[in-house]
Amino acid sequence: MDNETLIRKAVEAKKSLLSVDDEKRNVILVDAADLLVASQDAVIEANKKDLAKMDIANPKYDRLRLTAERIRSMADDMKKVASLPSPLGITLSETVRPNGMKIRKTSAPFGVIGIVYEARPNVTFDVFSLCFKSGNVCLLKGGSDALESNLTLVSVIHEVLTKYSVNPDVCTLLPSGREATAALLNAVGEVDMVIPRGSAALIEYVRKNARVPVIETGAGICHTYFDKDGDMAKGSAIINNAKTRRVSVCNALDCLIIHRDRLTDLPELCSRLADSNVIIYADHPSFEALRGKYPENLLQPADEDSYGIEFLDYKMSIRTVNNIEEALCHIERYSSRHSECIVSESQDAINKFEREVDAACVYSNVSTAFTDGAQFGFGAEIGISTQKLHARGPMALPELTTYKYIIDGDGQIRNK
């Protein structure tokens, strides 16, 4: 079936969602979660075929890999989405005009949402659960790296939808080639919104080539600033967690900014990173502070090209600053507006940082690893938006709705 036909059938399936109430949606999501766990052997086997085609040293390898634990987590997230209140039909505002006309602003689904993503098969289930719960059709355009995994995951979803007599085209997986991406990005009048989720190159491609509306989920170039009043124990734990928990995700730490007064503490702050073989690109002051106290083979001098990079790997840069103003200037220059953190015991410094940093998520004394829809209590996320129109930060159920006005009257007419 060609791409245009697949898209058209998905658009036509939108009507079938209008008759599915929230209770039935929840039952379907829970059933799909249970079937996913029951089908984990088949999912893992399919995933192994994808992994076999990728170099294990590729930073995307970890994002691609599915395990029994990760599959259970995907199922749990789907059940959490099912347990949340419906985002549909909510009265956002209500007024009565002098002529008695009643105007209600109510939440409504977008309709058809396209997702372009790379080697992250967990996104398949996250997107379906959020779109289905919010009354939207999802058009999935995964990468070729995860083709076998995505085909198996979508077959699980389709089995449950068919069981409950819901048109399975409400969750459509497009072919993995670029032709499908082009068809999706040019489906004007059929696709209401496209969300790219992946590398900076993917996002840039979608932004430049789309003729349909795009919500940008940006690359995560994340900083942590260790202030002159930072706590050592908190700082060491936060830096290690943000960098090494999962290096291939967008909320991973890319650059440590350290106040010059705390350079003597830098070896201790970075000591745990050596256990994970993290390569550090350090500016001159931090390089000298780490020389002889951090493994020589893991310590490299930084240049200007070491900053403003989303490493997605066991790599990190360090910048030394004289004060918080210099830290803020560095973040302003190199940040992708995703997640930024300050480690400090000074409430004045924290207040200044939180007020002046322009990012979707701004942390004080908390690892940036928490930028995640599930961690925010949203059940799951469809992406982390770094733009400012419509949605910002983890996008979940409310962000997958728009609104419409419902006007009720009793024969009123307009005379002028």
Secondary structure, DSSP 8 states (H G I E B T S, - for coil): --HHHHHHHHHHHHHHHTT--HHHHHHHHHHHHHHHHHTHHHHHHHHHHHHTTS-TTSTHHHHH---HHHHHHHHHHHHHHHHS---TT-EEEEEE-TTS-EEEEEEEE-SEEEEEE-S-THHHHHHHHHHHHTT-EEEEE--GGGHHHHHHHHHHHHHHHHHTT--GGGEEE--SSHHHHHHHHT-TTT--EEEEES-HHHHHHHHHH-SS-B-------EEEEE-TT--HHHHHHHHHHHHHS-TTSTTSEEEEEEEGGGGGGHHHHHGGGGGGT-EEEE-HHHHHHHTTTS-GGGEEE--GGGSS----SSEEEEEEESSHHHHHHHHHHH--SSEEEEE-S-HHHHHHHHHH--SSEEEESS-GGG-STTTTTSS--SEEE-SSSS--EEE-TGGGEEEEEEEE-SS-----
